[in-house]
Amino acid sequence: MKFIKHIILISSSILTFGPSIVAMQPEAQDLARWGFSSRQGDRPTAEDAYVVQKLNLSSSTKPAYYFGLFDGHGGAKAAKYAANNAPKFFSFYFEQFLTKSNDAKESIKKSFDTLYVDLDERIQGRFNDGTTALSALLYENEVFIAWSGDSRALIMDSEGAIKGVTQDHKPDDTQEKERIKKAGETLEYEKGRLGNKWITVARVGGLAVSRTLGDKNSKSAVKKNAIIPNPEVKRAPVQTNDVIILACDGVWDVVSNKEAAQFVAEHLKLSIETLRKKFAKIAIRKPKLEDYMKPRSVFTCKGVSPFVAVAACMKVENAAEQKATEEFVEEACSNATTMIFAWSITSKPALIARGLRDLAYIKGSGDNISVMIIQVQ
């Protein structure tokens, strides 16, 4: 029987400073090993949230594993609410549909459809902000992906060959644009930054996405059904060592599907010791992209833990102390990884999540950045 071996979660975090890696509770280690890494980036606040939970959907079905990534905008309340409630609401709807049809896999799809609409109504009744929603449910030898918005899921094999990718719900996507037109709404266009480039951004109701949970002000300002919560739901078979990446647009704005898949595949082949040396530090100065992309490159004294970096910055009161501060950072560097991160960086997926997160940052992403990866065994 297949079960989850590793999970890498890539997305913006609900934390307000620096990177984070969250370890699975010890009692769950026999079920799954997973890691979550994120950084706030250049945004004033972090507005993403995530959830990972085992679900015993019914006594008549096998356990399932729910992974959710919610990329908030206009605040963090909607994303946090969705993350806190999605698994239990999903389980409730699944029980209802399974009772009627006795078809577990069809019930999963219907449950996602109902879940997203329900969450949208509940969020609009409580908050003004909104969130995209990306969920992956591993059940038996299949994964069910449900998404609303521009957070993206990518399925690949262990060598980096891409087996499937979700299509972002952007207002100018061909199908979304046609749907919005049928609703009687028109798009707005404005210049915006994407990484280090200026591009034309299509918006509907002021949003750069066409499907969201919440956003009551934007939805009330446009024609009915121009902005919707309804997800697309796809199911796909998964095999041993297949990998699923879940990431918010802070990653995909600057990292291509191929680049992300190759990055993960190459680094899964490395030892955990090598990965620790490369990824267990936060860069004070961004390394050159060509150096960072080398799997075995190590940045010995270019970064330290966020706590040490903050302590170093607090020591600087004038330019004359700059040299002393740099020497402090250099000295702290070699011990920072072990001191701060050793307790939580316990798997390759957690470290690679951190690496992919920082790749997006190095390439110029100014958004919150978060990532999750799931490797099936």
N, C-alpha and C positions, 0 to 999 in steps of 0.2 A: 504494500500500500504506500502511495506517495504521501509525503508530508513536507512541510516547509522547512528548509534548511537555513536560509539566510534571507533577511529582508534589508534593503537599503531604502530609506525614505528621504527623498530630496524635495524640499519645499521651504518656504519661509517659515520662521518659527514664531510662536507666541511669546518667546523671550524678547527682552528689550535690548540686550547687549550681546554682541559677539556670537561665537559659534556654540552649538550645544550638541552633545551626543548622549542619547538616552538609552540605557541598558534595559533589557527585558528583566522583569522580576525573576528571582532565582527559581521560584516554584514553577515557572512557565518554560524553563529552558528545555524541557523534554519535548515541548510542542513546537517551538520556533525560536530562532535567534534573530534579533533584528536590531537595527540601529537607525537613529534619526539625526541628521545634521542640518543646521541652518545658520544663516547669518542675516542680520538686519539690512546689510548693504548700506546704501546711501539714503534710505528713507528715514524720516524722523521717528517712525514707530514701526514695530513688527506686527503684522495683522493676519498672519496665517495660523492655522491650527491643524492638528492631525489626530488620528485615532487608530489604534491597532487592537483588535479584540477577537478572541476565539468565541464562536457562537455555537451553542448546542441547540440547533434550530428546532429539532423535534426528536422525540424518542424513536421515530421511524426513519430518521435520516442520520447520516454521518456528520461529524463536526465540520464547520466551515470556518474560514478565517477572514475577517473583515479588515480592510485597510482603507482609511479615508484621508484625503488631503483637501483642505479647504483654504483657498487663497482669498483672504478678505480684502475689501477696499472700502474706503470711507470710514474705517474703524475696524476693530477686531471682534466686536460682539457677535456678529452674525456667524463668523467662522467658528468661534468658540462654541456657540450654541449648537451649531450643526455637528461639530466633532463630539460634543458631550452627549448628544441624543441620537445620532444616526444609527448606531448598532442596535440599541434597544427598540427603536421604532421599526427598523427593518425586521427584526425578529418577530415583532407583533404582527406585522402585515404578512410575513411569510406563513405564520401559523394559520392565519385566516384563509389565505389562498390555497395552502396545501390541503386544508380540510375540504375545500370545494372540489379540487381537481385531482389530488393525490399525485400530482406531477411536480416533483421537487424543483427541477430545472426551469420549468415554465413559471413556477411560483416565485423563483428568484427574480426573474425579469419583471414580473408584475409588481413585486415588492419594491424594486428600485423605482419604477414609474410612480407608484403611489407615495413612496418615501420622499422623493424630491419635491413633489407638489405640496405635500403636507408640511415639510420643513419651510418651504417658501412662505406659506400662509402664516405659520407660527412666527417666523422671523419678522415678516412685515407687521404683524400685530404687536411686536415688542421693540423693534429697533429701526433705525433709519438707514444703517449701512447694509452692505451686501457681501456675497461671497460666491466664488465659483465652487464647484463640487466635483471631486474625482474619487471614485470608489473602485476597489478591486476585491472581489470575493473569490477565494480559492475553495473549490468544492470538488472532491474526488479528483479527477484528472483534468479539470477544466478551470479556467479563470473567467469570471464575469466582470466586465468593465462597464461602469456607468459614469457618464460625465456630462456636466453642464458647464460650459465656459471654456477657457483656454488653458487650463491645466491639462497636461498630456500624459498618456500612458504609452509605453513602448515595450513590446515583447520581443525578446531576442534569444538566440541560443548562446551557449557558453563561449563560442568562438567569435561572437559579435555580429552574426548574421541576423538581420531584422526580419521578424516573422509577422509583425503587425504593429500599426500605430493608429492612435485615435486622431480624428480630424478636429482641429480647434474650432470653437464656435465664435468666430469673428464676424462682425457685421458685413464685411465685404467678401466673406466666403461665398462661393457661388450659390450653394443651396440655402444658406442663411439669408443672403441678400434677396433671393426670390421669395423666401418665406416672409420676410419683413415687408417686401413690396405688396404681397397679397394681403397683408394686414392693413395696408393703406398708409404705411409710414415710409419716410425717406431718410437717407443717410446724410450725416454731416461729415465733413472732412477738415482736418487740420494738420499742421506740421507738428511732429513730435520726435523725440529722440529714441532710438532703438540701439542700445549699446553705445557705440561711438559714432553712429550715423543718424542723420536726419531723414525721416521718412514721412509719408502722408498716412495719417491714422484715420480710419473710418470709425464713426461713432453713431450710436442710436440712443437717444435719451441721455446723451452725455457720457455714455459708457462705451468702452472699447471692446466689450464683449456683448454677445446677443442672447446669451442664456445665463441666468444667475439665480441664486436664492436670495430673497430679500429685495433691497433696492426699491422700496415702495415709492419714493419720490420720482425716480427715473421712470418706473413703470406707469405711474399715474400721469406722467407728462407726455406719453406717446400713445398711439393707438393700441387698443387691446390686442394682446398676443404678439406685439412687436418684439418685446423682451419676455422670454418665457423661462420657467424653471425646468421644464420637461427634459429628462436626460435622453441621450442615445445609450442603448445598452447592447453590447456585443459579447459573445461568448467564444472562447477559443480553446482548443486542446493544449495542454502543456505537458512537456516531457521532462525527464530527469535532467537537471542542470539548466533548464530554461530560466531566463531572468526577466523579471518585469520591473521596469523603471516607472515610478510615478514622480512627476515633477511639476512645479508651478511655472508660469511663464517667465519668471526671473531667470530660469535656466534656459528655456527654449528660445527666448529672444535672441540669444547670442551663441548658443551651442546647437549644432545640427543634430538630427537623429543619428546619422552615421557616426559623427564625432563622439557622441555620448556612448553609443553602443561599443565602439572600439575602445574608448577610454576604460569602460567598465571591464570588458573582456580582458584587456591587457593587464590590468591591475589585479584581477582575480587570480592571475597566475603567480603573483609575487608572494613572498612569505609575509606573515603578519609583522615581523620585525622590520622588514624593509618598508612596509606601508606606514608603520608608526613613525619611522624616521622622516618620511616624506610628508605625511598629512597631519601629524599630531601637533602642529604649530599654526598659529595665526600669523599671516604675513604682515609685517610692519611696512615693508616696501614690497610692492608687487614684483615677483620675479618675471623675467622675460618669458613670454608665452612659449617660445621654442624650447626653452630649458625646462619649463614645467611639464611639457607634454612628454618628455623623456621618462619612461616608466621608473627608471632606477635613479633619477636625479634626487639629490638630498640637499635641502637648504638648511645648513647647520646653524647659522647664527643670523638668519634673516627674519626670524620670528620667534615669539615666545608665547606662553599662555596669555589669554586676555587679562588675567589677574596680575601677572607680572608686568605686562605692558602698561596697564593702568597705573600700577605702583611706580613705574619708571616715569610716566608722564607727569604724575603728581610731584615728582622730585624736581622738575624743571621749573624754575622761577624766572630765569633770564637766560640770555644767549650764552653767558659765560659757563653755565652749568650743562650745556648741551653735550660736551665731550664726556663729562663724568656720567651723564645719563646713558650715553651710548655704551660706555664701558660696563655699566650696571646691567644693561640688557644683554650684552655679550656674555657676561659671567652667568647670568641667570638662565641663559638659553639652554645650555646642555642639561640642566636639571628640571627645566619647566615641564617637559613632556611627562616624565615619570611622576613628578610631584602632583600635577593637576589632573592629567588625563588617564593614567594607567587603570584606574578603577572602572572607567566606563568604556574604554576602547578595547573591547574583548573579541571582536570579530572583524574579518575582512570587510564585510558589507558596510559596517559602521564607518570604517576608515575611508572606504572608497566613496561613500556618500559625502563625507567631508571633502574629499578630493574633487569630486564633480561639482560640488557647491562652489569651491574656490576657483575652479576652472571658469565658471560663469562670471565670477567676480573679476578675475584677471582679464577676461575678454571684454569687460566694460559694462556688465549688467549693473544698473543702478537701483534695481528693485530689491524687495525682500527675496531671498533665495533659499529654497528648501528641496530636499531629495529623498526618495525611498526606493530601494531595490529589493525584489523578492526572488530568491533562487530556489527552485523546486528540486526535491530529491525523490 
